[in-house]
Amino acid sequence: MCLGIPHQVVEVLDRDSCLIRLGGATQHCFVGLIDELHVGDWVVVHAGFAIDKIAPDDARANLELIERYLEPVGSDPLPSEGEPRA
């Protein structure tokens, strides 16, 4: 299973690469799989590759879900043996 994280395009470098940002981190990204990329677009990124464009509202919703699941869940996040997962 892979996890693609939405990032916003902050600079298009050439037809195959751009700079993306999430929070305060900016990084290089391969975008050869995406047609017509513009500054301000949101893309789903996996392993340094933009794999699809995503609408801003969908990006926001995805990031909120990811953030919710990254919040601390207590001292024992895994269920005991035989106990169902919540």
N, C-alpha and C positions, 0 to 999 in steps of 0.2 A: 504494500500500500504506500502511496506517496501523498504528501501534503503540499498543496500549492497555496502560497500566501499572497494576497493582493498587495501590490506596491504601486505607487504613482510614478509616472514618467516625469523626470525633471529636466532631462536634456536628451535629445536625439543626436547621437554622435555620427552615425552613418546608417546605411540601410540594414545593417546586421547587429548594431549595438546601440545601447543607450545607457543613461544613468537613471536609476530608480531610487526612490526614497520610501522608507517606512519609519515613522517616528523621527528620530534624529539621525538615523543611519542612511547613508547614501552609498550605493554600490553599482558596479558595472553589471550589465545584463545582456545576454544574447537575445536578439529579437527577430532573427531570421524567419521564424515561423509565423510572424504577425504581419498582416498587410496594413498599410497606412497607419503609422504610429505617430502621435502628436504629443507634445508637451501637455501634461495635464491628464492624459489617458491613464486608466487603471489597467494593470495586467496581472494575471495570475502567474506567479513565479515558482518554479521548482528546480532546484539544483543549478541556479544561475541562468535558467532558460525561461523566457516568457512563453507560456504555452497557450494563452488565450487572453483576449480583452475581456473586461468585466465592467458592467455599469457601475457608476459611483455609489449608488444606493446598495447594490449587491456587495460591493467591496466593503462598505461600511458595516453591513450586516454580518459578513463573514468575519471581519476583524473583531467585532463585538463577541461573536461566538467563540473565537479562538481565545480572546482575552478572558472570557468567563471560565473556560476550561483550564486556563493556566493559573487561576487563582488558587491559593492554598486550600487543600481539602481536609486539613487536620493532620494529626500525627501518624495515622495509619490509613493511607489512601486505598489500600487493597483490602478486599473483604477477606474474612477468615475462610479457611477451607470449607467448602460445602455451603457457604453463605452466598446467596445471589448478589450479583452486582446491581447497584441502584441504577 
